[in-house]
Amino acid sequence: MFCGADRQDGRRRVTSARAIAADQAWAAVLRRDRAYDGRFVTGVLTTGIYCRPSCAARHPGRGNVRFFASGAEAREAGLRACKRCLPDDAGRDEAAVLAATDEIKASGGRPLLGELARQVGYSPSHFQRVFKRATGLSPAAYARALREERARDALSGGDSVTGAIYDAGFEAASRFYDSMDGRLGMTASVWRGGGAGVTIRWAVVQTTLGPMLVAATDKGVCRLSFAEGEAELAARFPNAVLVEGGADFADLLQRVIGAVEQPGSANDIPLDVKGTAFQEAVWAELRRIPPGETRSYAEIAAAAGNPRAVRAAGSANGANCVAVLIPCHRVVRSDGSLGGYAYGADIKKKLLEREAK
């Protein structure tokens, strides 16, 4: 059984030694957390069925629930699979998504949904839903994100903008510019020039967590950090024009300060941050963590579409340029300990304590 169990009077019960694991499982069920699908199933004794943690059905009473490591264990206990969430397909779904992402990466082009679905044994419409549920993107959008990632990498080190665009898999330069409109925050030619010609307004303000640097382009906040100043900003954006923020910067600055002092109070602050497709998927999952809650690196990796990429999820967490606005401080180790934080464990602890209140 999932949380460790013994038999008593023909029924199974969770042992007190594993009560914490059971509480974590129940919390995942209450928030319908897809990151736990395939890791355990929820058995409902009153109905005799078992479900995925993310099942959309009405939640049962906690006293009627038992957790099992697999559908097979649940069936041994006399339960049957939910016809709504199809819990026995969870492992198959994960394998299908991983196979499809490998195929998309290998092809470098525009794989057809029907062909991907045929390769993994699903109908196109069903696989579209499975893939989007796992990654947050359709297969076509995932392929576009990978092409954009390749283009950014090529522009950072290549000599020819046009060559980089075609090498990344775009059929025409116009398709690249249409795809990147509003995403790069600068034209392709200056992207590889380290931000040459881009104006960044900045300020250092005092907060209850210490001095905080806030910097923004005309697209949104591109840097939020603690104990940094103009020198660190210049090192990060060596070719940008840095302008100390004035009155036109004050409104955005106050909104950012409010988000730090009162977590969760300003989720609409515009950002101008760029990463790989996986990094951006991780950052999107971080922004979905409610204030006062935490996730493990493994949970974030699974939610971002690659359960095996725990180390990569940690790296993406560390690559976050806008502390608090993308709440990487809400990610902790699997054992519940704080783990690392770019600005020190003390600030991370204070942020979590503040949010818990």
Residue pairs with C-beta under 8 A, 6 or more apart in sequence:
1 12
1 14
1 66
1 67
1 68
1 69
1 73
2 21
2 25
2 40
2 41
2 67
2 68
2 69
2 73
3 14
3 15
3 18
3 19
3 21
3 22
3 25
3 67
4 14
4 15
4 17
4 18
4 21
5 12
5 13
5 14
5 15
5 66
6 12
6 13
6 15
11 45
12 66
12 77
13 66
14 22
14 66
14 67
22 67
25 36
25 40
25 42
25 53
25 67
26 62
26 65
26 67
28 35
28 36
28 53
29 42
29 53
29 59
29 65
30 59
32 53
32 54
32 55
32 56
33 53
33 54
33 299
33 303
34 53
34 54
34 133
34 134
34 302
34 303
35 295
35 299
35 300
35 302
35 303
36 53
36 54
36 299
36 302
37 52
37 53
37 54
37 87
37 90
37 93
37 94
38 52
38 90
38 91
38 93
38 94
38 307
39 53
40 53
40 67
40 68
40 69
40 70
41 50
41 51
41 52
41 53
41 67
41 68
41 70
41 71
41 74
41 87
42 50
42 51
42 52
42 53
42 55
42 65
42 66
42 67
43 49
43 50
43 65
43 66
43 67
43 68
43 74
43 77
43 79
44 50
44 51
44 60
44 64
44 65
44 79
45 64
45 65
45 66
46 60
46 61
46 64
47 60
48 78
48 79
48 80
49 79
49 80
49 81
49 82
50 68
50 71
50 74
50 75
50 79
50 80
50 81
50 82
50 87
51 57
51 82
51 84
51 85
51 87
52 82
52 85
52 86
52 87
52 90
54 85
55 82
55 84
55 85
55 87
56 84
56 85
57 82
57 84
57 85
66 77
68 74
68 77
71 81
71 87
71 88
74 81
75 81
81 87
81 88
93 130
93 133
93 134
94 134
94 307
95 120
96 120
96 121
96 122
96 127
96 130
96 131
97 130
97 131
97 134
97 135
97 305
98 306
98 308
99 119
99 120
100 116
100 119
100 120
100 127
100 131
100 139
101 135
101 142
101 305
101 306
103 111
103 116
103 119
104 111
104 116
104 139
104 142
104 143
104 146
105 146
107 143
108 147
108 150
108 169
109 143
109 169
110 140
110 143
111 139
111 143
113 124
113 127
113 128
113 138
113 139
113 140
114 124
116 127
116 131
116 139
117 123
117 124
117 126
117 127
117 128
120 127
122 130
127 139
128 138
128 139
131 137
131 138
131 139
131 142
132 138
134 305
135 142
135 281
135 304
135 305
136 281
136 284
136 285
136 304
136 305
137 145
137 281
137 305
142 277
144 179
145 277
145 280
146 169
146 277
147 168
147 169
147 170
147 179
148 168
148 179
148 180
148 183
148 277
149 276
149 277
150 167
150 168
150 169
151 164
151 165
151 168
151 170
151 176
151 180
151 188
152 184
152 191
152 274
154 163
154 164
154 165
154 167
154 168
155 161
155 164
155 188
155 191
155 192
156 191
156 192
157 192
158 164
158 167
158 192
161 188
161 189
161 192
162 173
164 188
164 192
165 173
165 176
165 188
166 173
168 176
170 176
170 179
176 188
177 188
180 188
182 219
183 274
184 191
184 274
185 198
185 217
185 219
185 222
185 272
185 274
186 195
186 197
186 198
186 217
190 196
190 197
190 198
193 239
194 237
194 238
194 239
194 240
195 237
195 238
195 239
195 240
196 239
196 240
197 239
197 240
197 241
198 217
198 237
198 239
198 240
198 241
199 217
199 218
199 240
199 241
199 243
200 215
200 216
200 217
200 222
200 223
200 233
200 237
200 240
200 241
200 242
200 243
201 215
201 216
201 243
201 244
201 245
201 246
201 248
201 249
202 213
202 214
202 215
202 216
202 223
202 230
202 233
202 242
202 243
202 244
202 245
203 213
203 214
203 244
203 245
203 249
203 253
204 211
204 212
204 213
204 214
204 228
204 229
204 230
205 211
205 212
205 214
205 253
205 257
206 212
207 257
207 260
207 261
208 261
209 226
209 260
209 347
209 350
209 351
210 226
210 227
210 347
211 226
211 227
211 229
212 224
212 225
212 226
212 257
212 260
213 223
213 224
213 225
213 226
213 228
213 229
213 232
213 233
214 221
214 223
214 224
214 245
214 252
214 253
214 256
214 257
215 221
215 222
215 223
215 224
215 233
215 237
215 242
216 222
216 223
216 249
216 252
216 272
217 272
219 270
219 272
220 269
220 270
220 271
220 272
220 273
221 252
221 256
221 269
221 270
221 271
221 272
221 273
221 322
221 325
222 237
222 271
222 272
222 273
222 321
222 322
223 233
223 236
223 321
223 322
224 256
224 321
224 322
224 323
224 324
224 325
225 232
225 321
225 323
225 342
225 343
226 323
226 343
226 347
227 343
230 242
230 244
233 242
234 242
236 321
245 253
252 269
255 266
255 269
256 266
256 269
256 325
258 265
258 266
259 265
259 266
259 269
259 324
259 325
260 324
263 291
263 324
263 327
263 351
263 354
263 355
264 290
264 291
264 355
267 287
269 325
271 322
271 325
271 326
273 283
273 320
273 321
273 322
273 326
274 280
275 283
275 316
275 319
276 316
278 304
278 305
278 306
278 309
278 312
278 316
279 316
279 319
281 304
281 305
282 300
282 301
282 304
282 313
282 316
282 317
283 316
283 320
283 326
284 304
285 295
285 300
285 303
285 304
286 300
286 317
286 320
286 326
286 327
286 328
286 330
286 331
287 326
287 327
288 303
289 295
289 327
289 330
289 331
291 327
291 355
292 355
292 356
293 330
294 330
294 331
294 332
294 352
295 303
295 330
295 331
295 332
296 331
296 332
296 333
296 334
297 310
297 313
297 314
297 317
297 331
297 333
297 334
297 339
298 307
298 310
298 313
298 334
300 313
300 317
300 331
301 307
301 308
301 309
301 310
301 312
301 313
304 313
304 316
306 312
317 328
317 331
318 328
318 340
318 342
320 326
320 328
323 329
323 342
323 343
324 351
327 351
328 341
329 341
329 347
329 348
329 351
329 352
330 352
330 355
331 339
332 338
332 339
333 339
338 345
338 348
338 349
338 352
341 347
341 348
